[in-house]
Amino acid sequence: MAVPARKKSKMKKRSRRGQQGLVPPEIAFVPETGDYRRSHHISLKGYYKGRKVMELG
């Protein structure tokens, strides 16, 4: 069976696992409605890039 040749140090493990952290979503302001939305997503009122793209109830 394959086994590691040498013990991995704490620094090596932690620096590799440092890439696994969570990133908060990007939030953009919609001036047409005054609401906030996630970047590259349609707003809750149907606006995207300053235009009304979907009619929502």
C-alpha distance matrix in Angstrom:
0.0 3.8 6.4 10.1 12.0 15.0 16.4 18.2 21.9 24.0 26.0 23.2 22.1 25.7 26.9 24.3 25.2 28.9 29.0 28.5 31.9 34.6 37.6 41.0 42.7 45.4 48.8 51.9 55.6 57.7 61.3 62.9 61.9 61.1 57.7 54.2 51.4 47.9 47.9 47.9 48.8 52.2 54.2 55.2 58.7 57.6 57.9 55.6 56.5 60.0 60.8 61.1 58.5 58.4 61.1 59.7 61.8
3.8 0.0 3.8 6.9 9.0 12.1 13.6 15.1 18.9 21.2 22.9 19.9 19.0 22.7 23.6 21.1 22.3 25.9 26.0 25.9 29.4 32.2 35.0 38.6 40.3 42.9 46.4 49.4 53.1 55.3 58.8 60.5 59.7 58.9 55.6 51.9 49.2 45.6 45.4 45.5 46.7 50.2 52.2 53.3 56.8 55.7 55.8 53.3 54.1 57.6 58.6 59.0 56.6 56.6 59.4 58.2 60.3
6.4 3.8 0.0 3.8 6.3 8.8 10.1 11.9 15.6 18.0 19.9 17.2 16.4 20.2 21.3 19.2 20.5 24.0 24.7 24.6 27.9 30.9 33.8 37.4 39.4 42.0 45.5 48.7 52.3 54.7 58.2 60.1 59.2 58.1 54.8 51.2 48.7 45.1 45.0 45.4 46.6 50.2 52.0 53.1 56.6 55.8 55.7 53.3 54.0 57.5 58.6 59.1 56.9 57.0 59.7 58.4 60.5
10.1 6.9 3.8 0.0 3.8 5.5 6.9 8.5 12.2 14.9 16.5 13.8 13.5 17.3 18.2 16.4 18.1 21.4 22.3 22.6 25.8 29.1 31.9 35.5 37.7 40.1 43.7 46.8 50.4 53.0 56.3 58.4 57.6 56.4 53.2 49.5 47.1 43.6 43.3 43.9 45.3 49.0 50.7 52.0 55.5 54.7 54.4 51.9 52.4 55.8 57.2 57.9 55.8 56.1 58.9 57.6 59.8
12.0 9.0 6.3 3.8 0.0 3.8 7.0 9.3 12.6 15.9 17.2 14.7 15.3 19.0 19.6 18.3 20.4 23.3 24.4 25.2 28.3 31.8 34.3 38.0 40.3 42.5 46.1 49.1 52.8 55.5 58.7 60.9 60.3 58.9 55.9 52.1 49.8 46.3 45.8 46.4 48.1 51.7 53.5 55.0 58.4 57.5 57.1 54.5 54.7 58.2 59.7 60.6 58.5 59.0 61.9 60.7 63.0
15.0 12.1 8.8 5.5 3.8 0.0 3.8 6.4 9.1 12.6 14.1 12.0 12.9 16.4 17.2 16.5 18.6 21.3 22.8 23.8 26.6 30.2 32.7 36.4 38.9 41.1 44.6 47.7 51.3 54.1 57.2 59.6 58.9 57.4 54.4 50.7 48.6 45.1 44.7 45.6 47.3 51.0 52.5 54.0 57.5 56.8 56.2 53.7 53.8 57.3 58.9 59.9 58.0 58.5 61.4 60.1 62.3
16.4 13.6 10.1 6.9 7.0 3.8 0.0 3.8 6.3 9.4 11.5 10.1 10.4 13.7 15.1 14.7 16.3 18.9 20.9 21.6 24.1 27.7 30.5 34.0 36.7 39.0 42.5 45.7 49.2 52.1 55.2 57.7 56.8 55.1 52.1 48.4 46.5 43.1 42.9 44.1 45.6 49.3 50.6 51.9 55.4 55.0 54.5 52.1 52.4 55.7 57.4 58.3 56.6 57.0 59.7 58.2 60.3
18.2 15.1 11.9 8.5 9.3 6.4 3.8 0.0 3.8 6.6 8.2 6.3 6.7 10.1 11.3 11.0 12.7 15.2 17.2 18.1 20.6 24.3 26.9 30.4 33.1 35.4 38.8 42.0 45.5 48.4 51.5 54.0 53.2 51.5 48.5 44.8 42.9 39.6 39.3 40.6 42.2 45.8 47.1 48.5 52.0 51.6 51.0 48.6 48.7 52.0 53.8 54.8 53.2 53.6 56.4 54.9 57.1
21.9 18.9 15.6 12.2 12.6 9.1 6.3 3.8 0.0 3.8 5.4 5.3 6.5 8.7 10.1 11.1 12.6 14.3 17.0 18.1 20.0 23.8 26.2 29.6 32.6 34.7 38.0 41.2 44.6 47.7 50.7 53.3 52.5 50.6 47.8 44.1 42.4 39.2 39.0 40.6 42.2 45.9 46.9 48.4 51.8 51.6 50.8 48.5 48.5 51.7 53.7 54.8 53.4 53.9 56.6 55.1 57.2
24.0 21.2 18.0 14.9 15.9 12.6 9.4 6.6 3.8 0.0 3.8 5.5 5.2 6.0 8.4 10.0 10.5 11.9 15.0 15.9 17.3 21.0 23.5 26.7 29.9 32.1 35.3 38.6 41.9 45.1 48.0 50.7 49.7 47.6 44.8 41.2 39.7 36.6 36.7 38.5 40.0 43.5 44.3 45.7 49.2 49.1 48.4 46.3 46.4 49.4 51.5 52.5 51.2 51.7 54.2 52.6 54.6
26.0 22.9 19.9 16.5 17.2 14.1 11.5 8.2 5.4 3.8 0.0 3.8 5.5 5.2 5.9 8.4 9.8 10.3 13.3 15.0 16.3 20.0 22.1 25.4 28.5 30.3 33.6 36.7 40.0 43.2 46.0 48.8 48.1 46.0 43.4 39.7 38.3 35.1 34.9 36.7 38.5 42.1 42.9 44.6 47.9 47.8 46.8 44.5 44.3 47.3 49.6 50.8 49.7 50.4 53.0 51.6 53.8
23.2 19.9 17.2 13.8 14.7 12.0 10.1 6.3 5.3 5.5 3.8 0.0 3.8 5.6 5.3 6.2 8.7 10.0 12.2 14.0 16.1 19.9 21.9 25.5 28.2 30.1 33.6 36.6 40.1 43.2 46.1 48.7 48.1 46.3 43.5 39.8 38.0 34.7 34.3 35.7 37.6 41.3 42.4 44.1 47.5 47.1 46.1 43.7 43.6 46.8 48.8 50.0 48.6 49.4 52.2 50.8 53.2
22.1 19.0 16.4 13.5 15.3 12.9 10.4 6.7 6.5 5.2 5.5 3.8 0.0 3.8 5.6 5.3 6.2 8.6 10.9 11.7 13.9 17.6 20.2 23.7 26.5 28.8 32.2 35.4 38.9 41.9 45.0 47.4 46.6 44.8 41.9 38.2 36.4 33.1 33.0 34.4 35.9 39.6 40.7 42.1 45.6 45.3 44.6 42.3 42.5 45.7 47.6 48.5 47.1 47.5 50.2 48.7 50.9
25.7 22.7 20.2 17.3 19.0 16.4 13.7 10.1 8.7 6.0 5.2 5.6 3.8 0.0 3.8 5.4 5.0 5.9 9.2 10.1 11.4 15.2 17.6 21.0 24.0 26.2 29.4 32.7 36.1 39.2 42.2 44.8 43.9 41.9 39.1 35.4 33.8 30.7 30.7 32.5 34.0 37.6 38.4 39.9 43.3 43.2 42.4 40.3 40.4 43.4 45.5 46.5 45.3 45.8 48.3 46.8 48.9
26.9 23.6 21.3 18.2 19.6 17.2 15.1 11.3 10.1 8.4 5.9 5.3 5.6 3.8 0.0 3.8 5.5 5.1 7.6 9.9 11.4 15.2 16.9 20.4 23.2 25.0 28.4 31.4 34.8 38.0 40.8 43.5 42.9 41.0 38.4 34.6 33.0 29.7 29.3 30.9 32.8 36.5 37.5 39.3 42.6 42.2 41.2 38.8 38.6 41.7 43.9 45.1 43.9 44.7 47.5 46.2 48.6
24.3 21.1 19.2 16.4 18.3 16.5 14.7 11.0 11.1 10.0 8.4 6.2 5.3 5.4 3.8 0.0 3.8 5.5 6.4 8.3 10.9 14.5 16.5 20.2 22.6 24.6 28.2 31.2 34.8 37.7 40.7 43.2 42.6 41.0 38.1 34.4 32.4 28.9 28.4 29.7 31.5 35.2 36.5 38.3 41.6 41.1 40.2 37.7 37.8 41.0 42.9 44.0 42.5 43.2 46.0 44.8 47.2
25.2 22.3 20.5 18.1 20.4 18.6 16.3 12.7 12.6 10.5 9.8 8.7 6.2 5.0 5.5 3.8 0.0 3.8 5.3 5.6 8.0 11.6 14.2 17.8 20.4 22.8 26.2 29.5 33.0 35.9 39.0 41.4 40.5 38.9 35.9 32.2 30.2 26.9 26.9 28.4 29.8 33.4 34.5 35.9 39.4 39.1 38.4 36.2 36.6 39.7 41.6 42.4 41.0 41.4 44.0 42.5 44.7
28.9 25.9 24.0 21.4 23.3 21.3 18.9 15.2 14.3 11.9 10.3 10.0 8.6 5.9 5.1 5.5 3.8 0.0 3.8 5.5 6.3 10.1 12.0 15.5 18.4 20.4 23.7 26.9 30.4 33.4 36.4 39.0 38.3 36.4 33.6 29.9 28.2 25.0 24.8 26.6 28.2 31.8 32.7 34.4 37.7 37.5 36.6 34.4 34.5 37.5 39.6 40.6 39.5 40.1 42.8 41.3 43.6
29.0 26.0 24.7 22.3 24.4 22.8 20.9 17.2 17.0 15.0 13.3 12.2 10.9 9.2 7.6 6.4 5.3 3.8 0.0 3.8 5.7 8.8 10.3 14.1 16.3 18.3 21.8 24.9 28.5 31.3 34.4 36.8 36.2 34.7 31.8 28.0 26.0 22.6 22.2 23.6 25.4 29.1 30.3 32.1 35.4 34.9 34.0 31.5 31.6 34.8 36.8 37.8 36.5 37.2 40.0 38.8 41.2
28.5 25.9 24.6 22.6 25.2 23.8 21.6 18.1 18.1 15.9 15.0 14.0 11.7 10.1 9.9 8.3 5.6 5.5 3.8 0.0 3.8 6.7 9.3 12.9 15.2 17.8 21.2 24.5 28.0 30.7 34.1 36.2 35.3 33.8 30.7 27.0 24.9 21.5 21.7 23.1 24.3 27.9 29.0 30.4 33.9 33.6 33.0 30.9 31.5 34.6 36.3 37.0 35.5 35.9 38.5 37.0 39.2
31.9 29.4 27.9 25.8 28.3 26.6 24.1 20.6 20.0 17.3 16.3 16.1 13.9 11.4 11.4 10.9 8.0 6.3 5.7 3.8 0.0 3.8 6.5 9.9 12.8 15.5 18.6 22.1 25.4 28.4 31.5 33.9 32.8 31.1 28.0 24.3 22.6 19.5 19.9 22.0 23.0 26.4 27.1 28.4 31.9 31.9 31.3 29.4 29.9 32.8 34.8 35.5 34.4 34.7 37.1 35.4 37.5
34.6 32.2 30.9 29.1 31.8 30.2 27.7 24.3 23.8 21.0 20.0 19.9 17.6 15.2 15.2 14.5 11.6 10.1 8.8 6.7 3.8 0.0 3.8 6.6 9.4 12.4 15.3 18.9 22.2 25.0 28.3 30.6 29.3 27.6 24.5 20.8 19.0 16.0 16.9 19.0 19.7 23.0 23.5 24.7 28.2 28.4 27.9 26.2 27.0 29.7 31.6 32.1 31.1 31.2 33.5 31.8 33.8
37.6 35.0 33.8 31.9 34.3 32.7 30.5 26.9 26.2 23.5 22.1 21.9 20.2 17.6 16.9 16.5 14.2 12.0 10.3 9.3 6.5 3.8 0.0 3.8 6.4 8.9 12.1 15.5 18.9 21.8 25.0 27.4 26.4 24.7 21.7 18.0 16.2 13.2 13.7 16.1 17.1 20.5 20.9 22.6 25.9 25.9 25.1 23.2 23.7 26.4 28.5 29.3 28.5 28.9 31.4 29.8 32.1
41.0 38.6 37.4 35.5 38.0 36.4 34.0 30.4 29.6 26.7 25.4 25.5 23.7 21.0 20.4 20.2 17.8 15.5 14.1 12.9 9.9 6.6 3.8 0.0 3.8 6.6 8.9 12.6 15.7 18.7 21.9 24.2 23.0 21.2 18.2 14.5 13.1 10.5 11.7 14.6 15.2 18.2 18.1 19.5 22.8 23.2 22.4 21.0 21.6 24.0 26.1 26.8 26.3 26.6 28.8 27.1 29.2
42.7 40.3 39.4 37.7 40.3 38.9 36.7 33.1 32.6 29.9 28.5 28.2 26.5 24.0 23.2 22.6 20.4 18.4 16.3 15.2 12.8 9.4 6.4 3.8 0.0 3.8 6.3 9.8 13.1 15.7 19.1 21.2 20.1 18.7 15.6 11.9 9.8 6.8 8.0 10.9 11.4 14.4 14.6 16.3 19.5 19.6 18.8 17.3 18.0 20.5 22.5 23.1 22.5 22.9 25.2 23.7 26.1
45.4 42.9 42.0 40.1 42.5 41.1 39.0 35.4 34.7 32.1 30.3 30.1 28.8 26.2 25.0 24.6 22.8 20.4 18.3 17.8 15.5 12.4 8.9 6.6 3.8 0.0 3.8 6.7 10.3 13.1 16.3 18.6 18.1 16.6 14.0 10.2 8.5 5.8 5.6 9.1 10.4 13.3 13.3 15.8 18.5 18.4 16.9 15.1 15.2 17.7 20.0 21.1 20.9 21.8 24.3 23.2 25.8
48.8 46.4 45.5 43.7 46.1 44.6 42.5 38.8 38.0 35.3 33.6 33.6 32.2 29.4 28.4 28.2 26.2 23.7 21.8 21.2 18.6 15.3 12.1 8.9 6.3 3.8 0.0 3.8 6.9 9.8 13.0 15.4 14.6 12.8 10.3 6.5 5.7 4.7 5.8 9.5 9.9 11.8 10.9 13.2 15.7 16.2 14.6 13.4 13.8 15.5 18.0 18.9 19.3 20.1 22.1 21.0 23.3
51.9 49.4 48.7 46.8 49.1 47.7 45.7 42.0 41.2 38.6 36.7 36.6 35.4 32.7 31.4 31.2 29.5 26.9 24.9 24.5 22.1 18.9 15.5 12.6 9.8 6.7 3.8 0.0 3.8 6.6 9.6 12.1 12.0 10.5 8.7 5.6 5.4 5.8 5.6 8.8 9.4 10.6 9.5 12.4 14.1 14.3 12.1 10.8 10.6 12.0 14.9 16.2 17.0 18.3 20.4 19.7 22.3
55.6 53.1 52.3 50.4 52.8 51.3 49.2 45.5 44.6 41.9 40.0 40.1 38.9 36.1 34.8 34.8 33.0 30.4 28.5 28.0 25.4 22.2 18.9 15.7 13.1 10.3 6.9 3.8 0.0 3.8 6.2 9.1 8.9 6.9 6.1 4.5 6.4 8.7 9.0 11.6 11.5 11.5 9.4 11.9 12.7 13.6 11.2 10.9 10.6 10.8 13.8 15.1 16.7 17.9 19.5 18.8 21.1
57.7 55.3 54.7 53.0 55.5 54.1 52.1 48.4 47.7 45.1 43.2 43.2 41.9 39.2 38.0 37.7 35.9 33.4 31.3 30.7 28.4 25.0 21.8 18.7 15.7 13.1 9.8 6.6 3.8 0.0 3.8 5.6 5.8 5.5 5.4 5.7 7.1 10.0 10.2 11.7 11.0 9.8 7.5 10.0 9.9 10.6 7.9 8.4 8.5 7.8 10.5 11.5 13.5 14.8 16.2 15.9 18.3
61.3 58.8 58.2 56.3 58.7 57.2 55.2 51.5 50.7 48.0 46.0 46.1 45.0 42.2 40.8 40.7 39.0 36.4 34.4 34.1 31.5 28.3 25.0 21.9 19.1 16.3 13.0 9.6 6.2 3.8 0.0 3.8 5.5 5.0 7.3 8.8 10.9 13.7 13.7 15.1 14.6 13.1 10.8 12.9 11.8 12.7 9.9 10.7 10.0 8.0 11.0 12.4 15.1 16.7 17.7 17.7 19.8
62.9 60.5 60.1 58.4 60.9 59.6 57.7 54.0 53.3 50.7 48.8 48.7 47.4 44.8 43.5 43.2 41.4 39.0 36.8 36.2 33.9 30.6 27.4 24.2 21.2 18.6 15.4 12.1 9.1 5.6 3.8 0.0 3.8 6.0 8.1 10.5 12.0 15.1 15.3 15.9 14.8 12.4 10.1 11.6 9.5 10.4 7.9 9.8 9.9 6.9 8.8 9.5 12.7 14.0 14.5 14.9 16.9
61.9 59.7 59.2 57.6 60.3 58.9 56.8 53.2 52.5 49.7 48.1 48.1 46.6 43.9 42.9 42.6 40.5 38.3 36.2 35.3 32.8 29.3 26.4 23.0 20.1 18.1 14.6 12.0 8.9 5.8 5.5 3.8 0.0 3.8 5.4 8.6 10.5 14.1 15.2 16.3 14.5 12.0 8.7 9.3 7.5 9.6 8.3 10.9 12.0 9.8 11.1 10.7 13.6 13.9 13.9 13.3 14.8
61.1 58.9 58.1 56.4 58.9 57.4 55.1 51.5 50.6 47.6 46.0 46.3 44.8 41.9 41.0 41.0 38.9 36.4 34.7 33.8 31.1 27.6 24.7 21.2 18.7 16.6 12.8 10.5 6.9 5.5 5.0 6.0 3.8 0.0 3.8 7.0 10.0 13.6 14.9 16.7 15.4 13.6 10.3 11.0 10.3 12.7 11.1 13.0 13.5 11.8 13.9 14.1 16.7 17.2 17.4 16.5 17.8
57.7 55.6 54.8 53.2 55.9 54.4 52.1 48.5 47.8 44.8 43.4 43.5 41.9 39.1 38.4 38.1 35.9 33.6 31.8 30.7 28.0 24.5 21.7 18.2 15.6 14.0 10.3 8.7 6.1 5.4 7.3 8.1 5.4 3.8 0.0 3.8 6.8 10.5 12.5 14.5 12.7 11.3 7.8 8.2 8.9 11.3 10.3 12.0 13.3 12.5 14.3 14.1 16.0 16.0 16.5 15.0 16.5
54.2 51.9 51.2 49.5 52.1 50.7 48.4 44.8 44.1 41.2 39.7 39.8 38.2 35.4 34.6 34.4 32.2 29.9 28.0 27.0 24.3 20.8 18.0 14.5 11.9 10.2 6.5 5.6 4.5 5.7 8.8 10.5 8.6 7.0 3.8 0.0 3.8 7.1 9.3 11.9 10.5 10.2 7.4 8.8 10.5 12.2 11.0 11.6 12.7 13.0 15.1 15.3 16.5 16.8 17.9 16.5 18.4
51.4 49.2 48.7 47.1 49.8 48.6 46.5 42.9 42.4 39.7 38.3 38.0 36.4 33.8 33.0 32.4 30.2 28.2 26.0 24.9 22.6 19.0 16.2 13.1 9.8 8.5 5.7 5.4 6.4 7.1 10.9 12.0 10.5 10.0 6.8 3.8 0.0 3.8 6.4 8.6 6.9 7.3 5.5 7.6 10.1 10.8 9.9 9.7 11.4 12.6 14.3 14.3 14.7 14.9 16.7 15.3 17.7
47.9 45.6 45.1 43.6 46.3 45.1 43.1 39.6 39.2 36.6 35.1 34.7 33.1 30.7 29.7 28.9 26.9 25.0 22.6 21.5 19.5 16.0 13.2 10.5 6.8 5.8 4.7 5.8 8.7 10.0 13.7 15.1 14.1 13.6 10.5 7.1 3.8 0.0 3.8 6.4 5.6 7.9 7.9 10.2 13.0 12.9 12.0 10.7 12.1 14.3 15.9 16.3 15.9 16.4 18.7 17.5 20.1
47.9 45.4 45.0 43.3 45.8 44.7 42.9 39.3 39.0 36.7 34.9 34.3 33.0 30.7 29.3 28.4 26.9 24.8 22.2 21.7 19.9 16.9 13.7 11.7 8.0 5.6 5.8 5.6 9.0 10.2 13.7 15.3 15.2 14.9 12.5 9.3 6.4 3.8 0.0 3.8 5.5 8.4 9.4 12.6 14.7 13.8 12.1 9.7 10.1 13.0 14.9 16.0 15.5 16.8 19.6 19.1 22.2
47.9 45.5 45.4 43.9 46.4 45.6 44.1 40.6 40.6 38.5 36.7 35.7 34.4 32.5 30.9 29.7 28.4 26.6 23.6 23.1 22.0 19.0 16.1 14.6 10.9 9.1 9.5 8.8 11.6 11.7 15.1 15.9 16.3 16.7 14.5 11.9 8.6 6.4 3.8 0.0 3.8 6.9 9.4 12.7 14.6 12.7 11.1 8.1 8.8 12.2 13.3 14.4 13.2 14.7 17.9 18.0 21.3
48.8 46.7 46.6 45.3 48.1 47.3 45.6 42.2 42.2 40.0 38.5 37.6 35.9 34.0 32.8 31.5 29.8 28.2 25.4 24.3 23.0 19.7 17.1 15.2 11.4 10.4 9.9 9.4 11.5 11.0 14.6 14.8 14.5 15.4 12.7 10.5 6.9 5.6 5.5 3.8 0.0 3.8 6.5 9.3 11.5 9.8 9.1 7.2 9.4 12.1 12.7 12.7 11.4 12.1 15.0 14.6 17.8
52.2 50.2 50.2 49.0 51.7 51.0 49.3 45.8 45.9 43.5 42.1 41.3 39.6 37.6 36.5 35.2 33.4 31.8 29.1 27.9 26.4 23.0 20.5 18.2 14.4 13.3 11.8 10.6 11.5 9.8 13.1 12.4 12.0 13.6 11.3 10.2 7.3 7.9 8.4 6.9 3.8 0.0 3.8 6.6 8.0 6.0 5.8 5.1 8.5 10.2 10.0 9.4 8.2 8.6 11.3 11.1 14.4
54.2 52.2 52.0 50.7 53.5 52.5 50.6 47.1 46.9 44.3 42.9 42.4 40.7 38.4 37.5 36.5 34.5 32.7 30.3 29.0 27.1 23.5 20.9 18.1 14.6 13.3 10.9 9.5 9.4 7.5 10.8 10.1 8.7 10.3 7.8 7.4 5.5 7.9 9.4 9.4 6.5 3.8 0.0 3.8 5.4 5.3 5.3 6.5 9.6 10.2 10.5 9.5 9.7 9.6 11.2 10.2 13.0
55.2 53.3 53.1 52.0 55.0 54.0 51.9 48.5 48.4 45.7 44.6 44.1 42.1 39.9 39.3 38.3 35.9 34.4 32.1 30.4 28.4 24.7 22.6 19.5 16.3 15.8 13.2 12.4 11.9 10.0 12.9 11.6 9.3 11.0 8.2 8.8 7.6 10.2 12.6 12.7 9.3 6.6 3.8 0.0 3.8 5.6 7.6 9.8 13.1 13.1 12.9 11.0 11.2 9.8 10.3 8.1 10.1
58.7 56.8 56.6 55.5 58.4 57.5 55.4 52.0 51.8 49.2 47.9 47.5 45.6 43.3 42.6 41.6 39.4 37.7 35.4 33.9 31.9 28.2 25.9 22.8 19.5 18.5 15.7 14.1 12.7 9.9 11.8 9.5 7.5 10.3 8.9 10.5 10.1 13.0 14.7 14.6 11.5 8.0 5.4 3.8 0.0 3.8 6.0 9.3 12.5 11.6 10.8 8.3 9.5 8.1 7.8 6.3 8.5
57.6 55.7 55.8 54.7 57.5 56.8 55.0 51.6 51.6 49.1 47.8 47.1 45.3 43.2 42.2 41.1 39.1 37.5 34.9 33.6 31.9 28.4 25.9 23.2 19.6 18.4 16.2 14.3 13.6 10.6 12.7 10.4 9.6 12.7 11.3 12.2 10.8 12.9 13.8 12.7 9.8 6.0 5.3 5.6 3.8 0.0 3.8 6.8 10.3 9.9 8.4 5.7 5.8 4.8 6.1 6.1 9.5
57.9 55.8 55.7 54.4 57.1 56.2 54.5 51.0 50.8 48.4 46.8 46.1 44.6 42.4 41.2 40.2 38.4 36.6 34.0 33.0 31.3 27.9 25.1 22.4 18.8 16.9 14.6 12.1 11.2 7.9 9.9 7.9 8.3 11.1 10.3 11.0 9.9 12.0 12.1 11.1 9.1 5.8 5.3 7.6 6.0 3.8 0.0 3.8 6.8 6.2 5.4 4.5 5.8 7.1 9.0 9.8 13.1
55.6 53.3 53.3 51.9 54.5 53.7 52.1 48.6 48.5 46.3 44.5 43.7 42.3 40.3 38.8 37.7 36.2 34.4 31.5 30.9 29.4 26.2 23.2 21.0 17.3 15.1 13.4 10.8 10.9 8.4 10.7 9.8 10.9 13.0 12.0 11.6 9.7 10.7 9.7 8.1 7.2 5.1 6.5 9.8 9.3 6.8 3.8 0.0 3.8 5.5 5.5 6.5 6.4 8.8 11.8 12.8 16.3
56.5 54.1 54.0 52.4 54.7 53.8 52.4 48.7 48.5 46.4 44.3 43.6 42.5 40.4 38.6 37.8 36.6 34.5 31.6 31.5 29.9 27.0 23.7 21.6 18.0 15.2 13.8 10.6 10.6 8.5 10.0 9.9 12.0 13.5 13.3 12.7 11.4 12.1 10.1 8.8 9.4 8.5 9.6 13.1 12.5 10.3 6.8 3.8 0.0 3.8 5.7 8.5 9.1 12.2 15.0 16.4 19.8
60.0 57.6 57.5 55.8 58.2 57.3 55.7 52.0 51.7 49.4 47.3 46.8 45.7 43.4 41.7 41.0 39.7 37.5 34.8 34.6 32.8 29.7 26.4 24.0 20.5 17.7 15.5 12.0 10.8 7.8 8.0 6.9 9.8 11.8 12.5 13.0 12.6 14.3 13.0 12.2 12.1 10.2 10.2 13.1 11.6 9.9 6.2 5.5 3.8 0.0 3.8 6.9 9.1 12.0 14.1 15.7 18.8
60.8 58.6 58.6 57.2 59.7 58.9 57.4 53.8 53.7 51.5 49.6 48.8 47.6 45.5 43.9 42.9 41.6 39.6 36.8 36.3 34.8 31.6 28.5 26.1 22.5 20.0 18.0 14.9 13.8 10.5 11.0 8.8 11.1 13.9 14.3 15.1 14.3 15.9 14.9 13.3 12.7 10.0 10.5 12.9 10.8 8.4 5.4 5.5 5.7 3.8 0.0 3.8 5.9 9.1 11.2 13.5 16.7
61.1 59.0 59.1 57.9 60.6 59.9 58.3 54.8 54.8 52.5 50.8 50.0 48.5 46.5 45.1 44.0 42.4 40.6 37.8 37.0 35.5 32.1 29.3 26.8 23.1 21.1 18.9 16.2 15.1 11.5 12.4 9.5 10.7 14.1 14.1 15.3 14.3 16.3 16.0 14.4 12.7 9.4 9.5 11.0 8.3 5.7 4.5 6.5 8.5 6.9 3.8 0.0 3.8 5.9 7.5 9.9 13.1
58.5 56.6 56.9 55.8 58.5 58.0 56.6 53.2 53.4 51.2 49.7 48.6 47.1 45.3 43.9 42.5 41.0 39.5 36.5 35.5 34.4 31.1 28.5 26.3 22.5 20.9 19.3 17.0 16.7 13.5 15.1 12.7 13.6 16.7 16.0 16.5 14.7 15.9 15.5 13.2 11.4 8.2 9.7 11.2 9.5 5.8 5.8 6.4 9.1 9.1 5.9 3.8 0.0 3.8 7.0 9.6 13.2
58.4 56.6 57.0 56.1 59.0 58.5 57.0 53.6 53.9 51.7 50.4 49.4 47.5 45.8 44.7 43.2 41.4 40.1 37.2 35.9 34.7 31.2 28.9 26.6 22.9 21.8 20.1 18.3 17.9 14.8 16.7 14.0 13.9 17.2 16.0 16.8 14.9 16.4 16.8 14.7 12.1 8.6 9.6 9.8 8.1 4.8 7.1 8.8 12.2 12.0 9.1 5.9 3.8 0.0 3.8 6.1 9.8
61.1 59.4 59.7 58.9 61.9 61.4 59.7 56.4 56.6 54.2 53.0 52.2 50.2 48.3 47.5 46.0 44.0 42.8 40.0 38.5 37.1 33.5 31.4 28.8 25.2 24.3 22.1 20.4 19.5 16.2 17.7 14.5 13.9 17.4 16.5 17.9 16.7 18.7 19.6 17.9 15.0 11.3 11.2 10.3 7.8 6.1 9.0 11.8 15.0 14.1 11.2 7.5 7.0 3.8 0.0 3.8 6.7
59.7 58.2 58.4 57.6 60.7 60.1 58.2 54.9 55.1 52.6 51.6 50.8 48.7 46.8 46.2 44.8 42.5 41.3 38.8 37.0 35.4 31.8 29.8 27.1 23.7 23.2 21.0 19.7 18.8 15.9 17.7 14.9 13.3 16.5 15.0 16.5 15.3 17.5 19.1 18.0 14.6 11.1 10.2 8.1 6.3 6.1 9.8 12.8 16.4 15.7 13.5 9.9 9.6 6.1 3.8 0.0 3.8
61.8 60.3 60.5 59.8 63.0 62.3 60.3 57.1 57.2 54.6 53.8 53.2 50.9 48.9 48.6 47.2 44.7 43.6 41.2 39.2 37.5 33.8 32.1 29.2 26.1 25.8 23.3 22.3 21.1 18.3 19.8 16.9 14.8 17.8 16.5 18.4 17.7 20.1 22.2 21.3 17.8 14.4 13.0 10.1 8.5 9.5 13.1 16.3 19.8 18.8 16.7 13.1 13.2 9.8 6.7 3.8 0.0
